[in-house]
Amino acid sequence: MAYKISDACISCGACAAECPVGAISEGDGQYVIDADACIECGACAGVCPVGAPEQE
């Protein structure tokens, strides 16, 4: 299942820079993951300082 970004997001952008398929973009107040583009690799979760990306 695709990853999603929780409300813990601090909008640092680390996840977007790490995503190999560009599925993460800056949304309204926090980053968001395009579930259709997400390849479920977990790279975003590995670099997030607050653990905001989590599997749906």
N, C-alpha and C positions, 0 to 999 in steps of 0.2 A: 504494500500500500504506500501511496505517496506520502511525503513529509508535509507537515504544515508548521507554521510559525505561531507560537503561542503569544499571549499578551505579555510574556516576560521580555519580549524583544526590546532592546535599547537602541535600535536603528544604527548600529555601528558599521554595518556593511560587510563584515567579515564573511558572512555566509554567501553573499552574492559574488564576492571575489573568488570564492573557492568552488562554486558550482560549475562543473565541467560542461553543462549543457545550457547554461544561461537561463535556468528556470526561475531564478529569484530576482525580484525587482522591488524597488522602493514603492510602498503603498502609502496609504493615508495614515501617517503616524507610526508605521512599522513596516518591515519588509514582508512580502508575500511570495508564496511558491505557486507556480502554475502546475497544478496536479497532472495535467496532460503531458507536460514536458519533463516532469521529474522522473529520473531513472532509479530512484530509491537507493542511491549509492551511499548516503550518509555523510558525505563530505561536509555538508553544511553543519550538521550536528557536531562533528569533530572539532570545528574551529570556533563555534559560538561560545563566548565567555559566560553566558547566562543560561545555556541549555534550552534556548527557545525553540529550535527546530525539533519536532518530534513526529514519530510515525502516526498516521491517522489510524 
